[in-house]
Amino acid sequence: MPPFSPSRLKTGLFLIEGEKLLKEAIFSGIEIESLLVDKAHIEQGLPQALLDLCQKANLDEIFSIESELFKKLATTMTPSPLL
């Protein structure tokens, strides 16, 4: 079995979940196309460290999505509020 799905190889895109993996991707030089954040998390206020990290990555697209949709997109049992 190939290590990457055919669609990932074709598009060069993939999904990462959580602040830790987001940080690792940014510090590894991976270009982040957009960030999806659970709306409930945004209403609580995004931590300044996360906003600084997004600025470092030149991330312009941060989307707030409803919690129910977010849960459907997440692949982990207890999803982090970031995709």
Secondary structure, DSSP 8 states (H G I E B T S, - for coil): --SS-HHHHHH------SHHHHHHHHHTT-----EEEEHHHHHH---HHHHHHHHHTT---EEEE-HHHHHHH--SSS--SB-
